[in-house]
Amino acid sequence: MEPILHIQGDAHSSLTPLIFIHAVSGLAWPYMALGNLSNTSDPARSRPVYGISSPVYSVSRYTLPPSLEEIAKEYVERLQSELQPHGPYLLGGWSMGGMIAVKMAEILQAKKETVQQVILLDSINPEKYPAFVNEEEHRIIADGLFTNVCQAMGMADLADNSDDEDNRSDASDASDNGSTMSDEDEEDDNLHRLFSTMRRHIHASTLSIASTEPGKLLPPNSVCHTSVTLVKCTQLSETVPALFSARQRCIRRCALHPTLQWRPQNFDRFRTLLIDARHDSLFDEEHVEEVTSMLRQILESC
């Protein structure tokens, strides 16, 4: 699985590409659900759209960066070396993806590059997300998010056995000893590996978010010279069970905040568009058409 996924549009178009960053799963697949983001049905004139997935799915023994800042630095290097050496840039992301996109915009600006727009798809400012009380709380939250992602993908059963290393080891040993796996067994083994990797990515990502100290993503008095559009869900999602009450209150307070705790003064322009959806259902069939329409509206001036 290549880290940069071509989602739609003409790769050779003169229009500025839109780059989406993965959410907490590490996969850019949800963006594949979007409809045509160009104001034309002519494929040769359509805007190219790409998604960046975590290299953990494609690079053997990949070490996940410890912070959102380090992730953003790595993705900027990959973006400039493999896809778009120079701006202007259009960046966006759902949830964690928006957090990374904001930091990428600041890094690109420091390189004297232009970032026209950052699109935040229901992304909370991670600086307002409290640190974990202990590793047990971290594990509970990460496991709950993993289960939610598996359910959204229609593979809830994999949430229960994705950390079962014995099954995967047995399959690998059989292959190494010359035994032939059936196509069905091989497919099951590949899925098992995929979801085990996802569990690991979610565990690392939640720690990166909760470890973002105030002022680390964007210094309080700095200005990132870009326009930001926040697509904010108006329905509250159910919180992961067994959280401390203080965290429940904090998440609710952030979700109800008109800018999801982002500081508009940190950007040239900041606006919020509302959508009647829950965070986890943003790319579901019932909402994705509206999300597509909103994105096309945002991109009209780019």
C-alpha positions in Angstrom: 0.0 0.0 0.0 1.7 3.2 -1.2 1.6 6.1 1.3 0.3 8.6 -1.3 -3.0 7.5 -2.8 -4.4 9.1 -6.0 -8.1 9.5 -5.1 -9.6 11.3 -8.1 -9.0 13.9 -10.8 -6.4 14.4 -13.5 -2.9 14.1 -12.2 -1.7 16.4 -14.9 -4.3 19.1 -14.3 -3.2 22.7 -14.0 -5.4 23.0 -10.9 -3.7 22.9 -7.5 -3.9 19.4 -6.0 -5.8 18.8 -2.8 -3.9 16.7 -0.3 -5.9 14.9 2.4 -4.1 13.6 5.5 -5.2 10.3 7.2 -7.2 10.3 10.4 -6.3 8.2 13.5 -6.6 4.9 11.6 -3.6 5.9 9.5 -5.5 5.1 6.3 -6.6 7.6 3.6 -9.3 5.2 2.4 -12.3 7.1 3.8 -11.7 9.9 1.3 -12.4 7.5 -1.5 -16.1 7.8 -0.6 -16.2 11.4 -1.7 -17.9 12.4 -4.9 -16.4 14.5 -7.7 -14.8 17.6 -6.1 -14.4 19.4 -9.4 -16.9 21.8 -11.0 -16.6 19.8 -14.3 -17.5 16.4 -15.5 -14.5 16.5 -17.9 -11.8 14.1 -16.4 -9.1 16.0 -18.2 -9.9 19.2 -16.4 -10.7 17.9 -13.0 -8.7 18.7 -9.8 -6.3 16.0 -8.6 -7.0 14.8 -5.1 -4.6 12.7 -3.1 -4.6 11.0 0.3 -1.6 10.4 2.5 -1.6 7.2 4.5 0.8 6.4 7.3 4.0 4.6 6.0 3.5 2.1 8.7 1.3 0.1 6.2 4.0 0.0 3.5 7.4 0.2 5.1 8.7 -2.8 7.0 9.7 -2.1 10.6 8.6 1.5 10.3 9.0 3.5 13.5 6.0 5.8 14.1 7.0 9.4 14.9 6.4 10.4 18.5 4.6 13.7 17.9 2.3 15.5 15.5 5.1 17.8 14.7 7.4 15.0 13.6 4.6 13.4 11.6 4.0 16.7 9.8 7.7 17.1 9.0 7.9 13.7 7.5 4.8 14.2 5.4 6.0 17.5 4.1 9.2 15.9 3.0 7.3 13.1 1.3 4.9 15.5 -0.3 7.6 17.6 -1.7 9.9 14.8 -2.9 7.2 12.5 -4.3 4.3 14.6 -5.5 4.5 18.4 -5.3 7.9 20.1 -4.9 6.5 23.6 -4.6 3.2 25.4 -3.8 0.7 26.6 -3.8 -0.7 23.9 -1.6 -4.2 22.8 -0.6 -4.2 20.7 2.6 -7.0 19.0 4.5 -7.8 16.2 6.8 -10.5 14.5 8.9 -10.0 14.5 12.7 -6.2 13.8 13.4 -5.6 14.5 9.7 -6.6 18.2 10.1 -4.3 18.5 13.1 -1.4 17.3 11.0 -2.4 19.5 8.1 -2.2 22.6 10.2 1.3 21.8 11.3 2.3 21.0 7.7 1.0 24.4 6.6 3.2 26.1 9.2 6.3 24.0 8.1 5.7 24.8 4.5 5.2 28.5 5.2 8.6 28.5 7.0 10.0 27.1 3.7 8.6 30.2 2.0 5.9 28.1 0.3 2.3 29.3 -0.1 -0.6 27.3 1.4 -3.8 28.6 0.0 -6.2 26.7 2.2 -6.4 24.2 5.1 -9.7 22.2 5.4 -10.4 20.8 8.9 -13.0 18.1 8.8 -14.2 18.1 12.4 -10.7 18.4 13.8 -10.3 19.6 17.4 -7.2 21.6 18.3 -5.0 18.9 19.9 -3.4 21.4 22.3 -6.7 21.4 24.2 -6.8 17.6 24.5 -5.7 16.6 28.0 -2.8 14.2 28.6 -3.7 10.7 29.7 -3.9 10.1 33.4 -2.1 6.7 33.0 -1.4 4.0 30.5 -4.6 2.2 31.4 -6.7 5.2 30.3 -4.6 5.4 27.1 -5.2 1.7 26.4 -9.0 2.0 27.0 -9.3 5.0 24.7 -7.1 3.6 21.9 -8.9 0.2 22.0 -12.3 1.9 21.9 -11.3 4.0 18.9 -10.0 0.9 17.2 -13.3 -0.9 17.8 -15.2 2.0 16.3 -13.0 2.1 13.2 -13.5 -1.7 12.7 -17.3 -1.3 13.1 -17.4 1.5 10.6 -15.5 -0.7 8.1 -18.0 -3.6 8.7 -15.3 -5.8 10.3 -16.1 -5.6 14.0 -15.0 -9.2 14.5 -11.4 -8.2 13.7 -11.4 -5.8 16.6 -11.4 -8.8 19.0 -8.6 -10.9 17.5 -6.3 -8.4 15.8 -3.8 -8.6 18.6 -3.7 -12.4 18.5 0.0 -12.8 17.6 -0.2 -16.6 17.8 -2.5 -17.0 14.8 -0.3 -14.8 12.7 2.9 -16.5 13.8 1.4 -19.9 13.0 0.5 -18.8 9.5 4.0 -17.3 8.9 5.7 -20.4 10.2 3.6 -22.5 7.8 4.6 -20.3 4.9 8.3 -20.4 5.9 8.3 -24.2 6.1 7.0 -24.5 2.5 3.4 -25.1 3.3 1.0 -23.5 0.9 -1.8 -21.3 2.2 -5.1 -21.3 0.5 -6.2 -18.0 -1.1 -8.9 -17.6 1.6 -6.3 -18.2 4.4 -3.9 -15.8 2.8 -6.6 -13.1 2.5 -7.5 -13.7 6.1 -3.9 -13.4 7.2 -3.4 -10.2 5.2 -6.5 -8.7 6.8 -5.3 -9.8 10.2 -1.9 -8.0 9.6 -3.7 -4.9 8.3 -5.9 -4.5 11.4 -3.0 -5.4 13.8 -1.0 -2.6 12.2 -4.0 -0.3 12.5 -4.3 -1.1 16.3 -0.7 -0.2 16.7 -1.1 3.0 14.7 -4.2 4.1 16.7 -2.3 3.4 20.0 0.6 5.6 18.9 -1.5 8.3 17.4 -3.7 8.9 20.4 -0.6 9.3 22.5 0.8 11.8 20.0 -2.4 13.8 20.2 -2.7 13.8 24.0 1.0 14.7 24.3 0.6 18.0 22.2 1.5 20.7 24.7 -0.1 24.2 24.4 1.7 26.3 21.8 3.5 23.3 20.3 1.3 23.0 17.2 1.1 26.8 16.6 2.7 29.3 18.9 0.0 31.5 20.5 1.1 34.8 18.9 2.2 33.4 15.5 0.2 33.7 12.3 0.1 31.0 9.7 -0.7 32.9 6.5 -3.4 30.6 5.1 -7.2 30.4 5.1 -8.8 27.8 7.2 -12.2 26.3 6.8 -13.6 24.1 9.6 -16.4 21.7 8.7 -17.9 21.2 12.2 -20.3 18.4 13.1 -23.3 19.6 15.2 -24.1 16.2 16.7 -22.1 14.9 19.6 -20.5 11.5 19.2 -20.8 9.0 22.0 -17.6 9.0 24.1 -15.5 5.9 24.5 -16.7 4.1 27.7 -14.7 4.0 31.0 -13.3 7.5 30.6 -12.6 9.7 33.6 -15.4 12.2 34.1 -12.9 15.1 33.6 -12.0 13.9 30.2 -15.6 13.4 29.2 -16.3 17.0 30.2 -13.3 18.3 28.3 -14.2 16.4 25.1 -17.8 17.7 25.3 -16.5 21.3 25.9 -14.2 21.0 22.9 -16.9 19.5 20.7 -19.3 22.3 21.5 -16.8 25.1 21.0 -17.6 27.1 17.8 -14.1 26.7 16.5 -13.3 23.4 18.2 -10.8 25.3 20.3 -8.7 26.6 17.3 -7.6 30.2 17.6 -8.8 32.1 14.5 -6.1 34.8 15.2 -3.5 32.2 14.3 -4.6 32.4 10.6 -5.2 34.9 7.9 -8.8 33.8 7.7 -10.9 31.3 9.7 -14.5 30.3 9.0 -16.8 27.5 10.2 -19.3 25.5 8.2 -21.8 23.4 10.0 -23.0 19.9 9.1 -25.7 18.0 10.9 -23.7 14.8 11.4 -21.7 13.0 14.1 -17.9 12.9 13.8 -17.7 9.2 13.1 -20.4 9.3 10.5 -19.0 12.1 8.3 -18.1 9.7 5.5 -21.2 7.5 5.8 -23.5 7.3 2.8 -26.1 9.6 4.4 -23.6 12.5 4.8 -20.9 12.1 2.2 -22.8 13.8 -0.6 -23.2 16.9 1.6 -19.6 16.8 2.6 -18.7 16.6 -1.1 -20.8 19.6 -1.9 -19.2 21.6 1.0 -15.7 20.7 -0.2 -16.6 21.8 -3.7 -17.8 25.1 -2.4 -14.6 25.6 -0.4 -12.5 24.8 -3.5 -14.3 27.2 -5.8 -11.9 30.0 -5.0 -8.7 27.9 -5.2 
